Amino acid sequence: MKNGGKDGQNEDKDRQENKEKKEKKQKIVYIDDGSTVADMSGTFKKKRPPRQKSTAKEKMRTYFSVVKKMILPMLCTLLAFTLVYFLFVAIVGHF
């Protein structure tokens, strides 16, 4: 031992500190709330209020509102494809 046995003393101190840390850990406390494993797993279905059916008028309103939002992006995409097509035709030279 070149360093005078200091490594052994340091190891003992480390072990003792680790042991103290383990002892200071909090213990887990389990609280029984009366639920079973089936309740927690979600397989047991709870009664839910019946879902309201949507009417044809609501469906059509939703459909046309979505189509209104898609018109501009569709036209931009169509314009971009048309420009690429004419650029390709100009480079190649014929249809």
N, C-alpha and C positions, 0 to 999 in steps of 0.2 A: 504494500500500500504506500504509494508515493505521497499521497495527500494527507496522510495521518489519520485515515479512517473517517474522514468527514462525510464521505458518501453514505456510509451506513447510518450515521446520525440523521442525515437529511432524509433518508428513506423512511426512517422511523417516524420523523416528524410529519412527513407527507401521509403516511398511513394513519397516523393519529388524527390529522386534520380531516382526511377523507371519512374516517369513522365518525367524527363529530358532525360532519355535514350530513351523513346518512341519518344520524339520530335526530337532526333538526328538521327533517322533512315532515310535512304535515300528513296526518293520516286522513284517508278518504272516508267520508261519512256518507253512507247510503241512506236515502230517505225513501220509505215505501209510500207511494202515492196511490196504491191500489190498482194500478194498471197491470195488465198481463202482457206476456210476450206477444200474443196475437194482436193486442191493441197497438203495441209499438211497431210491429212489422208492417202495418197498414193493410193487412189482408182482410181485416174485419171492416166491412163497409158501414159507415154511419149513415143514418137517414138524412138526406139532403132535400131541400124543397125542390119540387119539380121545375125543370127549366122551361122558360117560356119559349114558345115557338115563334120564329120570326115570320112576318107576313111577306107576301110577294111584293108589296109596295116597298117595304124596308130593304128587301134584297135588291130590287131594281135601283133604288136610290143609292145603295152602296156600290153597285156595279157601275153605274154611270159616273159617280164621283171618282172612282178609281180610273175609269177610262179617260175622264177629263184630265187627270193628272198625268196620264201616260201619253197623251197626244203629242205634246211638244218634244219629249225625248224620242218618240218614234219618228217624227218628222226630221229631227236632227240626224238620226241614224240613217234614215233613208237618203237624205241629202249627202251625207258623208259617203255612203256606198255609191251613189250616183257619180259623185266627183271622182272617186277612185276608178270607177268603170270608164269614164271619159278620159281620164289620165292614161289608163292602160290602153285604150283604143288609140289615143294620140301617139303613144310610144310605138305600138305595133304597126299602126298605119292603116288598118282596115278592120271591118267588123268581123 
